[in-house]
Amino acid sequence: MKIFYGAAIQGAPDRAARAHIHQAFIDYIKTQGHEVAFDHTRGKNREDSAALLEKKIGALPPTRAERAVPIRQEMIKTIEEDVEAAIFEVSTPSLGTGIEIAHAYLRPRLGLSSIPVLALYERDFWPNNLSSMLRGITPAEVPDFTLREYVDLEAAKNYIGEFLRSI
């Protein structure tokens, strides 16, 4: 099964500080027999992430400003057309990740089939806690959306394993 994995990279105070978490989750998803659509969040810096993206979608324009449109288009297209589930690490606030999450769980409103979505949040990681926009998603409103708070990587991997087995 093809899984979309998303997480904040632009807004992280230090991209390298969270890269190992993304790497661990991506590796775990793969060990469960699934393909990960994008793995650029494991990059330790902007250059690493760009190289990982180029591996998946081809050459990118030379400037950051020029890259924004094709990257966004490819991400949204993948969420809307090419994955069977989505997993997001949401401990670091991110407008981009929020847009990806919305596209994943709003697929039925676009006339697309629903996909299961898992959002993982590390307890006490961010000083202002988790956004109400995520905490406020209810099972009644979005039955295929699951939010799990974790305390360490093993607990998060357990949630990912449970999620993947439930699909």
C-alpha positions in Angstrom: 0.0 0.0 0.0 1.3 3.5 -0.8 1.3 5.8 2.2 1.7 9.6 2.3 4.0 10.7 5.1 4.0 14.4 6.0 5.6 16.5 8.7 6.9 20.0 9.2 10.3 20.9 7.8 10.2 24.6 7.0 8.9 25.7 10.4 11.1 23.4 12.5 13.6 25.4 14.5 16.3 22.9 13.5 15.4 20.5 10.7 18.1 18.1 11.7 16.7 17.9 15.3 13.5 16.1 14.0 14.9 14.3 10.9 15.7 11.2 12.9 12.1 10.9 14.0 10.8 11.2 10.5 13.5 8.7 9.4 12.4 6.2 12.1 8.7 6.5 11.1 9.4 6.2 7.4 11.6 3.2 8.0 9.0 1.6 10.2 6.3 2.1 7.6 8.5 0.4 5.0 9.3 -2.5 7.3 5.6 -3.1 7.5 5.6 -3.7 3.8 4.3 -0.3 2.6 5.7 2.2 0.2 6.1 5.8 1.3 5.2 8.4 -1.3 7.6 11.0 -0.1 10.5 10.8 2.3 12.0 14.3 2.0 11.1 15.1 5.7 14.0 12.9 6.8 16.5 15.4 5.2 18.7 17.0 7.8 18.9 20.3 5.9 17.3 22.1 3.0 19.7 20.5 0.5 19.1 17.0 1.7 15.3 17.5 1.5 15.6 19.0 -2.0 17.7 16.1 -3.2 15.2 13.6 -1.8 12.3 15.4 -3.4 14.2 15.5 -6.8 14.7 11.7 -6.5 10.9 11.3 -6.4 9.6 14.0 -8.7 12.5 14.9 -11.0 14.6 18.0 -11.3 13.4 21.1 -9.5 13.8 24.7 -10.6 17.0 26.3 -9.2 15.4 28.8 -6.8 13.3 28.1 -3.8 10.6 30.5 -5.0 10.4 28.6 -8.4 10.2 25.3 -6.6 7.2 26.1 -4.5 4.6 25.6 -7.3 5.7 22.2 -8.7 6.4 20.8 -5.2 2.9 21.9 -4.0 1.2 20.5 -7.1 3.0 17.2 -6.8 2.2 16.8 -3.1 -1.5 17.6 -3.5 -1.8 15.4 -6.6 -0.3 12.5 -4.7 -2.6 13.0 -1.7 -5.7 13.2 -3.9 -4.8 10.5 -6.5 -2.0 8.2 -5.5 -2.2 7.0 -1.9 -4.3 4.7 0.2 -3.6 6.3 3.6 -1.7 9.2 5.1 0.4 9.6 8.3 1.5 12.9 9.6 3.8 13.9 12.4 2.3 17.1 13.7 4.4 18.0 16.8 5.8 21.1 15.0 3.3 23.5 13.7 3.2 23.8 9.9 0.9 25.5 7.5 2.0 23.2 4.7 1.4 20.1 6.7 -2.0 21.5 7.7 -2.9 21.9 4.0 -1.8 18.3 3.3 -3.9 17.0 6.1 -6.9 18.9 4.9 -6.5 17.5 1.4 -6.2 14.0 2.9 -9.3 14.1 5.1 -11.4 16.3 2.8 -11.1 13.9 -0.2 -14.8 12.9 0.0 -15.8 16.5 -0.3 -13.9 16.6 -3.5 -15.7 13.6 -4.8 -12.8 11.3 -4.1 -12.7 8.1 -1.9 -12.0 8.5 1.7 -8.6 7.4 3.0 -7.6 6.7 6.6 -5.4 9.5 8.2 -3.2 9.2 11.3 -1.8 12.3 13.0 0.9 11.7 15.6 1.8 14.3 18.2 4.7 14.1 20.7 3.4 15.0 24.2 4.8 18.3 25.5 7.1 18.9 22.5 5.7 22.3 21.4 5.3 24.9 24.2 1.8 26.0 22.9 0.6 22.4 22.6 -1.3 21.1 19.6 -3.6 23.3 17.4 -7.3 23.3 18.1 -7.8 22.8 14.4 -6.4 19.3 14.8 -7.6 18.5 18.3 -11.1 19.7 17.2 -11.4 17.1 14.4 -14.0 14.7 15.8 -14.8 11.1 14.8 -18.3 12.1 14.0 -17.1 14.8 11.6 -14.2 12.8 10.1 -14.5 9.1 10.9 -11.3 8.2 9.0 -9.1 10.6 11.0 -7.2 9.5 14.1 -5.0 11.6 16.4 -2.6 9.9 18.7 -0.3 11.5 21.3 2.9 9.7 21.9 5.6 9.9 24.6 8.5 8.1 22.7 9.3 6.6 19.3 8.3 3.1 20.3 4.8 4.3 21.4 4.5 6.2 18.1 5.6 3.1 16.1 3.0 1.1 17.9 0.3 3.6 16.9 1.6 3.4 13.3 1.5 -0.4 13.4 -2.0 -0.5 14.7 -3.1 2.1 12.1 -1.6 0.1 9.2 -3.0 -3.2 10.4 -6.5 -1.6 10.7 -6.6 -0.6 7.0 
